[in-house]
């Protein structure tokens, strides 16, 4: 396979450890993998190229062999790629600590009375909440106001300032003392973060290497 051949050529042509090319969705890249990256880099002459982007763009990069693997949240075509579990994370609503929803289970109808601050279309986080709303016959357009931002630190800052609510993984709220979580009634759920790589390739070997401390 072309990926396998290219990886071997890289190893043979470089005296140092060839860079591992990783993609990560924005939640994962900004909030989850910092310790794993530090552990990987602490060993020998290892180096990394890391791209943080939304799921759709990372899968395109994977298809064109610009990445060895991607760590993605949420939905992808499991018939098209090989994958391995990275972790499971609770998916929740996000609000300010002072918001009436903080720590509560909320009816779906009440959510749409709020302003929403959401990730852009194509992101895994956005796709999950759209799928949940579809189960209720609802849509993003039912919010009082929708602001789209492709940067989670900025989203979290605005949510903490009570400018609106958002949706994402509990780990985002755990990183800040000014955010709280809430739950859509009937949806206490977790989603997988997965290593994703090309089918029938030897990319699983570099996934193993990344996992080793």
C-alpha positions, 0 to 999 in steps of 0.5 A, a space after each residue: 500500500 502507498 502509505 506503507 511504502 512512503 513510511 518506510 522511505 521516510 524512515 530510511 532517508 532520515 538519520 533521526 526519528 522521522 516526524 510522526 504526523 498527527 491530526 486531532 480535533 479541536 477539543 482533543 488538541 486543545 484539552 485532552 492530549 497534552 500529557 500524551 504528547 509530552 510523554 511521547 516527546 520525552 523519549 529519545 529523538 522523537 518529534 511531531 507534526 500536529 494539525 488541529 482541525 475539525 473532523 471533516 478536514 482531518 479525514 481529508 488529510 488522512 485520505 491524502 496521506 498527509 497524516 499518519 493518524 488522527 484522533 477524532 471525536 464523534 462520528 466518522 465512517 467506520 467502514 472506510 477507516 480502521 480505528 482504535 479507542 483512545 477514551 470515552 468522554 461524557 457529552 454535555 451542555 456547557 454553561 456559566 456557573 451562574 446560569 440557571 441550567 448549571 448542574 441540572 437536567 433540562 427539557 429540550 424545549 427550555 434549551 432553545 430559549 437560550 442563545 447558542 455558541 456553537 462550533 462550525 459545521 463539519 466539526 465532530 462536536 457540532 455533528 453530535 448535537 445536531 444528531 441529538 436535536 434531530 431525534 426530537 425533530 428540532 434544529 439549530 435554527 430554533 435557538 434565539 440566536 446562534 453564534 458560530 466559532 471554530 475556537 473552543 477557548 473563545 467559546 468557553 470564555 463567552 459561555 463563562 460570561 453568560 453570553 450563551 450556552 454550548 455543547 461539548 465534552 465534560 473535560 472542557 468544563 473540568 479545565 475551568 472553574 467558571 464553567 458548569 455542565 447541564 444535561 438534556 433530559 434523557 441524554 446522559 451519554 458518552 462518546 468515543 475519542 478514537 485513533 483513526 487511520 487508513 484501512 489495511 495500513 501499518 499505521 497501527 504501529 505508529 499508534 502503538 508507538 504514540 501510546 508508549 511512554 
